[in-house]
Structure formats: structure tokens, C-alpha cells
């Protein structure tokens, strides 16, 4: 069992930056594939970025070149650096942990609002 707690959301102007953090506890974090998802009002939850236990990353086309996912296995954290934010990035952002058993875990979410 793993617990995930996100932080770092907030209100930012278009073109601004935010850094989301996800703290993990309760299991062997380093073997998990970690990811960030988001869900905008009235829309389905969508994948934003993932990072494997070996550090291989992947991104949704909509955030490539603007967002960077990273992980710190020493401190059991995963980050999402978001630059050049757009109003369409407004959503609740969720941290996800995928165990080798394929069971996955979710955080409670953090709100990101991009507005002038």
C-alpha cells in the first residue's frame, strides 16, 4: 500500500510556472512507475506525464516542451515542473503510482488554475 499526497497547486497567470510535488509513503517508491494526470471540469481524466523506475519519461503531446516530470527516489517524491502555462492547463492534477503488480494508487489531487 502506498499513500500519495500532492502539493504545489494554485492560481497562476498565463505564461507562468508552477511546480507540483507528490510525496509517497508506505511502500517501495523506487520500483513504481509514477505519473501525473489531470481532470478539467466536464472532461475525463487524462494522462499528463509518466516516469518509470529507471527514469524514462513520456508526455502528452499537449504538454511536451512545457512540462517536465522528475523523481527523487531518496526522498520518495515525484515532481511536475510546469512552464508556459495556458488557460487550458486548468484542472485538478493527480499523482499516480503504478506498482509492478499493476495495482495503482492515487493522491487526492491539487487544483491548478491558469487565469489572468
Secondary structure, DSSP 8 states (H G I E B T S, - for coil): --EEEEE--EEE-TT--EEEEEEEESS-GGGSEEEEEEE-TTS--EEEEEE-TT--EEE-TTTTTTEEEEEETTTTEEEEEE-S--GGG-EEEEEEEE-TTS-EEE---EEEEE--
